[in-house]
Amino acid sequence: MQSQIYDVVVVGAGAAGLSAALVLGRARRRIAVVDAGEPRNAPAARMQGFLSRDGMAPDELLAAGRAEVAGYGVDLIGGRVAGIDTGFSVRLSDGRVLKARRILVATGVRDELPDIPGVRERWGRDLLHCPYCHGWEVRDQALGVLGTRPGSVEHALLVRQWSHDVVYFAHTGALADAERTRLEAVGIPVVPGEVARLVVEDDRLAGVELADGRVVARSAVFIRPGNTPHPGDLLAGLDCAVDAAGFPVVDATGRTTAVGVWAAGNAVDPRAQVITSAGAGSAAAIAINADLVHEDVAAASPASSAANEGA
């Protein structure tokens, strides 16, 4: 296995990772970005809410970002990181090893979806999660919100902003009286009964079928998925402190509790949009470069030189 020494190895080439690589490349740092090619928003046809790039296909944004960072000498490495050892030896699944002075984890998040027929097939198309990302495109249509997790009622109240025709599918969850009252207050009826499947006609969502055979016509359904870090074991292996949900505890720049390790984007905040993740990557890159400058200055100081000569 051959080792290469980089100032920073960025794990993940989404908006956060590429944004960080761009800043660090322009700062004349030696950077490697390792990516397995599994972006979270791959199922979506369009990326919304990114100023100047609204409506762009997600893969087009990533292709443009990769071309930009490559222009600054950043090494783009296809592959999966199997582990990161103490001292920042980054082990790839194919046996390659990259040595780094600092690490930025930008691996995104894994969305956990309910095991309901049609859910995975329609994910990112007309089964949606973020109304800020997709609400405009389905405005004033017949919408549903699938109650699968705590917070689903809040999600329905938010979706109501985009349409007057919203129903809440209780599915297998129980509604508190206060939740039912809030839904009724804004005109969101509750549909009782377990959801059996999503009904698809001509490659479009047509409705939601319940276990008793009822079908409620809907043109789009929102869901609040569960989220887990993707993959979470990289940060755990570096002894980074994590919160109750398994996400790393970071400061405003993305610095984790492990020395020399940063995290940004959905790897930290599953609700971060593409533009938010890009900004977090930029902030992390600036903090990482400052940290490296301090280390370089300390290494070049007379006291450090004298200590090395004495050793």
C-alpha positions as CSV (number, residue, x, y, z in Angstrom):
1,M,0.0,0.0,0.0
2,Q,1.4,3.4,-1.0
3,S,1.0,6.3,1.3
4,Q,0.6,10.0,0.3
5,I,0.8,12.9,2.6
6,Y,-1.9,15.6,2.2
7,D,-2.6,18.7,4.3
8,V,-6.3,17.7,4.4
9,V,-8.2,14.6,3.3
10,V,-11.8,15.4,2.7
11,V,-14.2,12.4,2.9
12,G,-17.2,13.0,0.8
13,A,-17.6,15.1,-2.4
14,G,-21.0,16.6,-1.9
15,A,-21.6,20.3,-1.6
16,A,-19.8,20.5,1.8
17,G,-16.8,18.5,0.8
18,L,-16.3,20.2,-2.6
19,S,-16.8,23.6,-1.2
20,A,-14.1,23.0,1.5
21,A,-11.8,21.6,-1.2
22,L,-12.3,24.7,-3.3
23,V,-11.3,27.0,-0.5
24,L,-8.4,24.9,0.6
25,G,-7.1,24.4,-3.0
26,R,-7.2,28.1,-3.5
27,A,-5.2,28.4,-0.2
28,R,-2.5,26.3,-1.9
29,R,-3.0,23.3,0.3
30,R,-2.5,19.8,-0.9
31,I,-5.9,18.3,-0.8
32,A,-7.5,14.9,-1.5
33,V,-11.2,14.3,-1.8
34,V,-12.4,10.7,-1.5
35,D,-15.9,9.9,-2.6
36,A,-17.9,6.8,-3.1
37,G,-20.3,8.4,-5.5
38,E,-23.5,8.1,-3.5
39,P,-25.0,11.6,-3.1
40,R,-28.0,11.9,-0.9
41,N,-30.0,13.9,-3.4
42,A,-29.3,11.7,-6.4
43,P,-33.0,10.6,-6.8
44,A,-34.1,14.3,-7.2
45,A,-34.4,15.7,-10.7
46,R,-33.7,19.2,-9.6
47,M,-32.0,21.1,-6.8
48,Q,-33.9,24.1,-5.5
49,G,-33.2,27.0,-3.2
50,F,-29.5,27.5,-4.2
51,L,-29.1,31.1,-5.2
52,S,-28.0,31.3,-8.9
53,R,-28.3,27.5,-9.3
54,D,-32.0,27.1,-8.6
55,G,-33.5,24.3,-10.6
56,M,-30.1,22.8,-11.6
57,A,-29.8,19.0,-11.6
58,P,-27.8,17.8,-8.6
59,D,-25.3,15.8,-10.7
60,E,-24.6,19.0,-12.8
61,L,-23.7,20.9,-9.7
62,L,-21.4,18.2,-8.5
63,A,-19.8,17.9,-11.9
64,A,-19.2,21.7,-12.0
65,G,-17.7,21.6,-8.5
66,R,-15.4,18.7,-9.3
67,A,-14.1,20.5,-12.3
68,E,-13.5,23.7,-10.3
69,V,-11.6,22.0,-7.5
70,A,-9.5,20.0,-10.0
71,G,-8.4,23.3,-11.5
72,Y,-6.7,24.1,-8.2
73,G,-4.8,20.8,-8.1
74,V,-7.1,19.0,-5.7
75,D,-6.9,15.2,-6.1
76,L,-10.3,13.6,-6.6
77,I,-10.2,10.0,-5.6
78,G,-13.0,7.6,-6.3
79,G,-13.4,5.0,-3.5
80,R,-14.8,4.3,-0.1
81,V,-13.0,5.1,3.2
82,A,-12.9,1.9,5.3
83,G,-11.4,3.6,8.3
84,I,-9.2,6.4,9.6
85,D,-6.5,5.5,12.1
86,T,-4.8,7.6,14.8
87,G,-2.3,10.0,13.1
88,F,-4.8,10.2,10.2
89,S,-3.9,7.3,8.0
90,V,-7.0,7.1,5.8
91,R,-7.6,3.5,4.6
92,L,-9.5,3.0,1.4
93,S,-11.5,-0.2,0.8
94,D,-9.2,-1.1,-2.1
95,G,-6.1,-1.0,0.1
96,R,-4.8,2.5,-0.7
97,V,-3.7,4.6,2.3
98,L,-3.6,8.4,2.3
99,K,-1.8,10.3,5.1
100,A,-3.2,13.6,6.2
101,R,-2.5,16.3,8.7
102,R,-6.2,17.1,9.1
103,I,-9.5,15.4,8.3
104,L,-12.8,16.8,7.1
105,V,-15.7,14.4,7.2
106,A,-18.5,15.4,4.8
107,T,-20.1,12.0,4.2
108,G,-23.7,13.2,4.5
109,V,-26.6,11.3,6.0
110,R,-28.6,8.1,5.5
111,D,-32.3,8.6,5.2
112,E,-34.3,5.8,6.9
113,L,-37.6,5.2,5.0
114,P,-40.5,3.0,6.2
115,D,-41.0,-0.4,4.6
116,I,-44.0,0.5,2.6
117,P,-44.4,-0.6,-1.1
118,G,-43.7,2.2,-3.4
119,V,-41.8,4.4,-0.9
120,R,-38.3,3.7,-2.2
121,E,-39.3,3.8,-5.8
122,R,-40.9,7.3,-5.5
123,W,-38.4,8.7,-3.1
124,G,-37.2,12.1,-4.3
125,R,-39.7,12.2,-7.1
126,D,-43.2,12.5,-5.6
127,L,-42.5,11.1,-2.2
128,L,-40.7,14.1,-0.7
129,H,-39.1,15.2,2.6
130,C,-38.2,18.9,2.4
131,P,-41.0,21.4,1.6
132,Y,-38.4,24.1,1.1
133,C,-36.8,22.0,-1.5
134,H,-39.9,20.7,-3.3
135,G,-42.9,22.6,-2.0
136,W,-43.1,25.1,-4.8
137,E,-43.1,22.4,-7.4
138,V,-46.2,20.8,-5.9
139,R,-47.9,23.9,-4.7
140,D,-51.7,23.9,-4.6
141,Q,-51.8,20.2,-5.4
142,A,-53.4,17.4,-3.4
143,L,-50.7,16.6,-0.8
144,G,-50.3,14.1,2.0
145,V,-48.0,13.8,5.0
146,L,-47.2,10.3,6.2
147,G,-46.9,10.1,9.9
148,T,-44.1,7.7,10.7
149,R,-42.0,9.5,13.3
150,P,-42.1,12.0,16.1
151,G,-42.3,15.4,14.5
152,S,-44.5,14.3,11.6
153,V,-47.4,16.6,12.8
154,E,-45.1,19.6,12.7
155,H,-44.1,18.5,9.2
156,A,-47.7,18.5,8.1
157,L,-48.3,22.0,9.6
158,L,-45.3,23.2,7.6
159,V,-46.4,21.6,4.3
160,R,-49.8,23.3,4.7
161,Q,-47.9,26.5,3.7
162,W,-47.8,25.3,0.1
163,S,-51.3,23.9,-0.4
164,H,-54.8,24.2,1.1
165,D,-55.4,20.5,0.3
166,V,-53.3,18.6,2.8
167,V,-54.2,15.4,4.6
168,Y,-52.4,13.6,7.4
169,F,-52.0,9.9,7.2
170,A,-51.8,8.7,10.8
171,H,-50.5,5.2,9.7
172,T,-49.4,3.2,12.8
173,G,-48.8,6.2,15.1
174,A,-51.1,7.6,17.8
175,L,-52.1,11.3,17.8
176,A,-52.2,13.3,21.0
177,D,-55.4,15.4,21.4
178,A,-53.3,18.5,21.2
179,E,-51.8,17.4,17.9
180,R,-55.1,16.6,16.4
181,T,-56.4,20.0,17.5
182,R,-53.6,21.8,15.8
183,L,-54.1,19.9,12.5
184,E,-57.8,20.6,12.6
185,A,-57.2,24.3,13.3
186,V,-55.5,24.7,9.9
187,G,-57.8,22.4,8.0
188,I,-55.7,19.3,7.8
189,P,-58.0,16.2,8.1
190,V,-56.6,13.1,9.7
191,V,-56.9,9.9,7.7
192,P,-56.9,6.9,10.2
193,G,-55.6,3.5,9.3
194,E,-52.3,1.9,8.3
195,V,-50.9,2.8,4.9
196,A,-50.5,-0.3,2.7
197,R,-48.8,1.2,-0.4
198,L,-48.4,4.1,-2.6
199,V,-50.5,3.9,-5.8
200,V,-48.6,4.7,-9.0
201,E,-50.2,5.2,-12.4
202,D,-48.2,6.1,-15.6
203,D,-45.1,6.6,-13.5
204,R,-46.7,9.2,-11.3
205,L,-48.1,9.0,-7.7
206,A,-51.8,8.8,-7.9
207,G,-52.8,8.1,-4.3
208,V,-52.2,6.3,-1.0
209,E,-53.9,3.0,-0.3
210,L,-54.8,2.0,3.2
211,A,-54.9,-1.5,4.6
212,D,-58.7,-1.6,4.5
213,G,-58.6,-0.9,0.7
214,R,-59.5,2.8,0.8
215,V,-57.5,4.9,-1.7
216,V,-57.0,8.6,-1.0
217,A,-56.0,10.5,-4.2
218,R,-52.8,12.4,-3.7
219,S,-50.3,13.8,-6.2
220,A,-47.4,14.1,-3.8
221,V,-46.7,12.9,-0.2
222,F,-44.2,14.3,2.3
223,I,-42.5,12.3,4.9
224,R,-40.0,13.1,7.7
225,P,-37.5,10.3,7.4
226,G,-35.2,9.1,10.2
227,N,-31.6,10.1,9.8
228,T,-28.3,8.4,10.7
229,P,-24.8,9.6,9.9
230,H,-23.5,8.0,6.7
231,P,-21.3,6.3,7.6
232,G,-21.2,7.1,11.4
233,D,-18.4,4.7,12.3
234,L,-15.7,7.0,10.8
235,L,-16.2,9.7,13.4
236,A,-16.8,7.2,16.2
237,G,-13.5,5.6,15.3
238,L,-11.8,8.9,15.8
239,D,-13.3,9.3,19.3
240,C,-15.4,12.3,18.3
241,A,-18.1,13.1,20.8
242,V,-21.6,12.6,19.3
243,D,-25.1,13.6,20.4
244,A,-28.0,11.4,21.3
245,A,-28.8,10.9,17.6
246,G,-25.2,9.9,16.7
247,F,-24.2,13.1,15.0
248,P,-20.8,14.7,15.9
249,V,-20.7,17.6,18.4
250,V,-19.0,20.5,16.6
251,D,-18.4,24.2,17.1
252,A,-19.4,26.9,14.7
253,T,-16.7,26.0,12.3
254,G,-17.3,22.3,12.3
255,R,-14.5,21.4,14.6
256,T,-15.2,18.2,16.4
257,T,-13.9,17.2,19.9
258,A,-11.1,15.2,18.3
259,V,-8.0,17.2,17.6
260,G,-7.5,17.8,13.9
261,V,-10.9,16.5,12.8
262,W,-13.8,18.6,11.3
263,A,-17.2,17.7,10.0
264,A,-19.6,19.6,7.8
265,G,-22.8,19.4,5.9
266,N,-25.4,16.7,6.5
267,A,-22.9,14.6,8.4
268,V,-23.5,17.2,11.1
269,D,-26.9,18.6,10.4
270,P,-29.4,16.3,8.5
271,R,-31.7,19.2,7.8
272,A,-29.0,21.3,6.0
273,Q,-29.9,22.1,2.4
274,V,-27.3,22.1,-0.3
275,I,-26.5,25.8,0.0
276,T,-26.2,25.5,3.7
277,S,-23.9,22.5,3.4
278,A,-21.7,24.4,0.9
279,G,-21.4,27.3,3.4
280,A,-20.5,24.9,6.2
281,G,-17.8,23.4,4.1
282,S,-16.3,26.8,3.3
283,A,-16.3,27.8,7.0
284,A,-14.7,24.5,8.0
285,A,-12.0,24.9,5.3
286,I,-11.1,28.4,6.6
287,A,-10.8,27.1,10.1
288,I,-8.7,24.1,9.0
289,N,-6.3,26.3,7.1
290,A,-5.9,28.7,10.0
291,D,-5.1,25.7,12.2
292,L,-2.5,24.5,9.8
293,V,-0.9,27.9,9.6
294,H,-0.6,28.0,13.4
295,E,1.1,24.5,13.3
296,D,3.4,25.6,10.5
297,V,4.5,28.7,12.4
298,A,5.0,26.8,15.6
299,A,7.2,24.2,13.7
300,A,9.3,27.0,12.1
301,S,9.8,28.9,15.4
302,P,13.3,29.1,16.9
303,A,12.2,27.3,20.0
304,S,10.9,24.4,17.9
305,S,14.1,24.3,15.9
306,A,16.3,24.3,19.0
307,A,14.2,21.5,20.5
308,N,14.6,19.4,17.3
309,E,18.3,19.9,17.2
310,G,18.6,19.0,20.8
311,A,16.7,15.8,20.2
